[in-house]
Amino acid sequence: MNFGFGGRMITMIPRSPHRVRGAVNLSVPGSIVFSNLKDIVEPPLSANSFPGPLFQATKPVKAKAKDIAKWLDDNLVKLNQVREISVLDEESISRIEDRKILFKLLKLLVENNGVLDGNPELEKSVRELLLPQTLSLQTEGSQSFGVTASQLAAPTALQSNVADPNALATYNLTTDFLRSVRTLLLQGDRQGAMRKALDNKMWGHALLIASSISPTAWRDVVEQFVRTELRETGSKDIDSLRFLYGVWGGEGLDCVNELLPPINRMVSSVNASTVPQAPRFASWKESVGLVLLNKGSMDCSPALIGLGSALVKEGRVEAGHVCFLLTKFAAKFTAPDIPETHYSLIGSDINHGKESYVGLVPILLSEIFEYSQSKFAPEGFPHLLPYKLWHAWALADYGHTDLAERYIPI
């Protein structure tokens, strides 16, 4: 077997002649067959049906959105088939689910001129992509009548005396504590008053006093509050809540630390292992969804970049790039040799990727992202030009020289 340019193949299978009694059994050359690789192997993600090139002469090709959406939908069907039929390990299943979300997010970007917010229906689509469970919660909420009249009429003292079996901790407000705080504040010692409140777990007092000291003091109190109140409970349900509180607390890039086990966050715990544990990224979708749903006017880009970078470092490249895409332009999509670049190809990472950095799959997805951003970058992303050449060369190697030639005018 030998290969030539343009996917040409030449094969010759040796054959054995009819054996003669007593003769040595020798192989003789068989027929020489010329064929083309495209008739035997299909390129990844059906690259031969990709509606590219999407840019010509540094300008986006018009009316490509529907073709791109169809190509993404076709590949989502294939991903679902692989997910349902194949016997996969947990890591592979996670990567497939992450890739499905990435494909759907790119489709939303293409269909909405490169944006993911500013429209209630669009924002709802993004939330449902990350938080599909909210659909059932909304249905349940619409059937709830809230607090009943009998509950409102119940004596306050009676309600407070009933022990809650789910209580994790309780703190008592005492007159001694209030007098101590008053004395410290009479001396102008706000730092001392804040520490007193922290020692007694009087978080409301500590936060109020810290806000009068400095933004740094306030963030420190918020961080201690989050890590004390939302400590390990044996349930992973609060991981996303801890991340959201970190965003509200102004932790920025460090919010991802809230998804680390206690030993990694240098927080004492009775059951904590002495060996650093891997981050708990199983709830990354819920963490991102909660932030988007409750961010208000706050800029959550630093938190999403921090989470995305951590996911990429752990090998969850597609999940990390979903976080980057949700930051608008805060995450830098440029050449890998430019300082502070967050990603250069969608779905691939040059620093931490376990697989080859350059491949057809990340190049195709990057071309789609470039097309979706043509409103903001009308000349495209220059750093993708060599990757498009790689794309054309790969098409030629698979025997699709006619498709490869389409990229020549670029």
C-alpha positions in Angstrom: 0.0 0.0 0.0 1.2 3.5 -0.8 -0.3 7.0 -0.7 0.0 9.9 -3.1 -1.1 13.5 -3.2 -4.9 14.2 -3.3 -5.9 11.1 -1.4 -4.7 8.7 -4.1 -4.0 5.1 -3.0 -2.3 2.2 -4.7 -2.7 -1.2 -3.2 -1.4 -4.6 -4.1 -2.4 -7.7 -2.1 0.0 -10.7 -2.7 -1.7 -13.9 -3.7 -0.8 -17.6 -3.4 -0.9 -19.7 -6.6 -2.4 -23.2 -6.6 -0.1 -25.5 -4.7 1.6 -28.3 -6.5 2.5 -31.4 -4.6 6.0 -31.1 -3.3 6.5 -27.6 -4.5 7.5 -24.6 -2.2 4.5 -22.4 -1.4 5.5 -18.9 -2.7 3.5 -15.7 -2.9 3.2 -13.9 -6.2 2.2 -10.3 -6.8 -1.5 -9.6 -7.0 -3.5 -7.1 -9.0 -2.5 -3.4 -8.6 -5.5 -1.3 -7.6 -5.8 2.5 -7.8 -8.3 4.1 -5.5 -9.1 7.3 -3.6 -9.1 7.7 0.1 -12.4 9.6 0.1 -14.2 6.5 -1.1 -12.9 4.6 2.0 -12.6 7.0 4.9 -14.7 10.0 5.9 -12.9 12.9 7.5 -13.8 13.9 11.1 -17.1 15.7 11.7 -18.1 15.2 8.1 -15.6 17.9 7.1 -16.4 17.1 3.4 -19.9 18.6 4.0 -18.7 21.6 5.9 -20.1 24.8 4.3 -16.7 26.5 4.0 -14.9 28.6 3.3 -16.9 31.1 5.4 -14.7 34.0 4.6 -13.5 35.1 1.2 -11.1 38.0 0.6 -11.3 38.9 4.3 -15.0 39.2 4.1 -17.7 36.8 5.4 -19.7 34.9 2.8 -23.3 35.9 3.0 -26.2 33.5 3.7 -24.2 30.8 5.4 -26.0 30.7 8.7 -28.6 28.1 7.8 -25.9 25.8 6.3 -23.8 26.1 9.4 -26.7 25.4 11.7 -27.6 22.3 9.6 -24.0 21.0 9.7 -23.9 21.5 13.5 -27.2 19.7 13.9 -26.0 16.8 11.8 -23.0 16.4 14.0 -25.0 16.7 17.2 -27.1 13.7 16.0 -23.8 11.8 15.5 -22.6 12.7 18.9 -25.9 11.5 20.4 -25.5 8.2 18.6 -22.0 7.7 19.9 -23.2 8.6 23.4 -26.0 6.1 23.3 -24.4 3.2 21.4 -20.8 3.1 22.6 -19.5 1.7 25.9 -17.6 4.8 27.2 -15.9 5.6 30.4 -17.0 8.5 32.5 -14.4 10.9 31.2 -15.4 10.2 27.6 -19.0 10.7 28.4 -18.3 14.1 30.0 -16.3 15.2 27.0 -19.1 14.3 24.6 -21.6 16.2 26.8 -19.3 19.2 26.9 -18.9 19.1 23.1 -22.6 19.0 22.6 -23.0 22.2 24.7 -20.2 23.8 22.7 -21.9 23.0 19.4 -25.2 24.3 20.6 -23.6 27.5 21.9 -21.9 28.1 18.5 -25.2 27.6 16.8 -26.8 30.2 19.0 -23.9 32.6 18.2 -24.3 32.1 14.4 -28.1 32.5 14.6 -27.9 35.7 16.7 -25.2 37.7 15.1 -22.5 36.7 17.5 -24.2 37.7 20.8 -25.7 35.6 23.6 -27.5 38.3 25.6 -29.7 41.4 25.1 -32.7 39.4 24.2 -34.9 37.6 26.8 -35.6 34.6 24.5 -31.9 34.3 23.6 -30.9 34.5 27.3 -33.5 31.9 28.1 -32.0 29.5 25.5 -28.6 29.9 27.0 -29.9 29.2 30.5 -31.8 26.2 29.4 -28.6 24.9 27.7 -26.7 25.1 31.0 -29.6 24.6 33.4 -32.2 22.2 31.8 -33.5 21.4 35.3 -34.9 25.0 35.6 -37.7 24.0 33.3 -39.1 21.5 35.8 -38.5 24.0 38.6 -40.5 26.7 36.8 -43.3 24.2 36.4 -43.3 23.3 40.1 -43.1 27.0 41.1 -46.1 27.9 39.0 -48.2 25.3 40.9 -47.1 26.5 44.4 -49.2 28.8 46.5 -46.3 29.9 48.7 -46.8 30.5 52.4 -50.2 29.5 53.8 -52.3 31.6 56.1 -51.9 29.1 58.9 -48.1 29.4 58.7 -48.3 33.1 58.9 -50.6 32.9 61.9 -48.3 30.5 63.8 -46.6 32.1 66.8 -43.0 33.2 66.1 -41.7 31.8 69.3 -43.3 28.4 68.5 -41.6 28.4 65.1 -38.2 29.3 66.5 -38.3 26.6 69.2 -38.7 23.8 66.8 -35.3 22.2 66.0 -34.6 21.9 62.3 -33.1 18.4 61.6 -31.4 19.8 58.6 -29.7 22.6 60.5 -25.9 22.7 59.9 -25.1 25.4 62.4 -26.8 28.0 64.7 -25.4 31.1 66.2 -26.8 33.1 69.1 -26.9 36.9 69.3 -26.1 38.0 72.8 -26.0 41.3 74.6 -22.4 40.7 75.6 -21.4 40.5 71.9 -23.3 43.8 71.1 -21.7 45.5 74.1 -18.2 44.4 73.0 -18.7 45.6 69.5 -20.1 48.9 70.8 -17.0 49.3 73.1 -14.6 48.7 70.2 -16.4 51.1 68.0 -16.3 53.8 70.7 -12.6 53.4 70.6 -12.6 53.7 66.8 -11.3 50.1 66.4 -13.3 49.0 63.4 -10.8 46.2 62.7 -11.3 44.8 66.2 -15.1 45.1 65.9 -15.0 43.2 62.6 -12.7 40.5 64.1 -15.1 40.2 67.1 -18.0 39.7 64.7 -16.1 37.1 62.7 -15.1 35.2 65.9 -18.8 35.0 66.9 -20.0 34.1 63.3 -22.1 37.3 63.3 -21.9 37.6 59.6 -24.3 40.5 59.1 -22.4 42.6 61.6 -19.0 41.6 60.1 -20.0 42.5 56.6 -21.5 45.8 57.6 -18.4 46.9 59.6 -16.1 45.6 56.9 -17.8 47.7 54.2 -16.8 50.8 56.2 -13.2 49.7 56.3 -12.1 48.9 52.7 -13.2 46.8 49.7 -10.4 44.4 50.6 -11.7 43.9 54.1 -15.2 43.3 52.8 -14.0 40.7 50.3 -12.1 38.9 53.0 -15.2 38.7 55.2 -17.3 37.5 52.2 -14.7 34.8 51.5 -14.6 33.6 55.0 -18.4 33.7 55.2 -18.7 31.5 52.0 -16.1 29.0 53.1 -17.5 28.7 56.6 -21.2 28.6 55.9 -21.0 26.5 52.8 -18.4 24.1 54.0 -18.4 20.4 53.0 -21.7 18.8 53.9 -21.4 15.5 52.2 -23.5 16.9 49.3 -22.2 18.4 46.1 -25.4 20.4 45.6 -23.9 23.6 47.0 -20.8 23.7 44.9 -22.5 26.0 42.4 -23.9 28.2 45.2 -20.5 28.6 46.7 -19.2 29.7 43.3 -22.0 32.2 42.8 -21.3 33.7 46.3 -17.7 34.0 45.3 -18.7 36.0 42.3 -20.9 38.3 44.4 -18.1 38.6 46.9 -15.8 40.0 44.2 -13.3 37.1 44.1 -13.0 37.4 40.3 -10.5 34.9 38.9 -10.2 33.2 42.3 -13.9 32.2 42.3 -12.8 28.8 40.9 -11.2 28.1 44.3 -14.7 27.7 45.6 -15.0 24.5 43.6 -11.9 23.0 45.2 -12.1 20.5 48.1 -11.2 21.9 51.6 -7.6 20.6 51.6 -6.9 22.5 48.4 -8.4 25.7 49.8 -6.4 25.4 53.0 -9.6 25.2 55.0 -9.5 22.9 58.0 -11.9 20.0 57.9 -12.3 16.9 60.1 -12.8 14.6 57.2 -10.4 16.3 54.8 -7.8 14.2 53.1 -4.1 15.1 53.5 -3.7 14.5 49.7 -4.8 17.3 47.4 -7.9 16.3 45.5 -9.0 17.1 42.0 -11.4 20.1 41.6 -15.1 19.2 41.7 -16.1 20.3 38.2 -19.1 18.1 37.8 -21.2 21.1 38.6 -19.5 23.5 36.2 -22.7 23.9 34.0 -24.8 24.8 37.0 -22.2 27.1 38.4 -22.0 29.1 35.1 -25.8 29.0 34.7 -26.4 30.3 38.3 -24.0 33.2 37.6 -25.6 34.2 34.3 -29.1 33.9 35.9 -28.2 36.1 38.9 -25.4 38.4 37.8 -27.5 41.5 37.5 -25.3 44.4 36.4 -22.1 42.8 37.7 -19.3 41.9 35.3 -18.8 38.1 35.8 -16.2 37.7 33.1 -13.2 37.3 35.4 -15.0 34.5 37.3 -15.9 32.7 34.0 -12.3 33.1 32.7 -11.0 31.7 35.9 -13.3 28.7 35.7 -12.7 28.2 32.0 -8.9 28.2 32.5 -9.2 25.7 35.3 -11.4 23.4 33.2 -9.0 23.5 30.3 -6.1 22.7 32.6 -8.0 19.7 33.8 -8.5 18.4 30.3 -12.1 19.7 29.9 -11.2 21.9 27.0 -14.7 22.1 25.4 -16.2 23.1 28.8 -13.6 25.7 29.4 -14.1 27.2 26.0 -17.9 27.4 26.6 -17.0 29.6 29.6 -14.7 31.7 27.4 -17.4 32.2 24.8 -19.8 33.5 27.5 -17.5 36.3 28.4 -18.1 38.2 25.1 -14.7 39.7 24.3 -13.1 39.4 27.8 -11.5 36.1 26.9 -8.9 36.7 24.2 -9.2 34.6 21.0 -5.9 35.3 19.3 -2.6 33.6 18.2 -1.0 31.4 20.8 2.2 33.4 20.9 0.4 36.6 21.9 0.6 37.4 25.7 -2.5 36.7 27.7 -4.2 34.7 25.0 -6.9 32.4 26.5 -7.6 30.3 23.4 -6.6 30.1 19.7 -8.7 27.3 18.4 -12.2 26.3 19.6 -12.1 23.0 21.4 -8.3 22.6 21.5 -5.6 23.8 23.8 -1.9 24.3 23.0 -0.7 24.2 26.6 -2.7 21.5 28.4 -4.4 19.4 25.7 -3.9 15.7 25.8 -4.5 15.4 22.1 -2.8 17.1 19.1 -3.3 20.8 19.2 -4.1 21.2 15.6 -6.8 19.1 13.9 -9.8 19.4 11.6 -12.4 19.5 14.4 -11.0 22.6 16.3 -10.3 24.3 13.0 -13.9 23.8 11.7 -15.3 25.1 15.0 -13.0 28.1 15.0 -14.1 29.0 11.4 -17.7 28.9 12.6 -16.8 31.2 15.6 -15.0 33.6 13.2 -18.1 33.7 11.0 -20.4 34.4 14.0 -18.2 37.3 15.1 -18.1 39.0 11.6 -20.2 41.8 12.9 -17.5 42.8 15.4 -14.5 41.5 13.5 -15.5 42.1 9.8 -12.1 41.0 8.5 -12.0 37.9 10.6 -9.3 36.6 12.8 -5.9 36.8 11.0 -4.3 34.1 13.2 -6.7 31.5 11.7 -5.2 31.8 8.2 -2.5 29.2 8.6 -5.1 26.9 10.2 -7.3 27.3 7.1 -4.3 26.3 5.0 -4.0 23.2 7.2 -7.7 22.6 6.7 -7.3 22.7 2.9 -4.3 20.4 3.0 -6.2 17.9 5.2 -9.1 17.9 2.7 -6.7 17.2 -0.1 -5.1 14.3 1.9 -8.6 12.8 2.3 -9.1 13.0 -1.5 -11.4 16.1 -1.6 -9.1 18.2 -3.7 -12.1 20.1 -5.2 -13.1 21.2 -1.7 -9.6 22.1 -0.8 -9.3 24.4 -3.9 -12.1 26.5 -2.6 -9.7 27.8 0.1 -7.2 29.0 -2.5 -8.7 32.5 -2.9 -8.5 33.2 0.8 
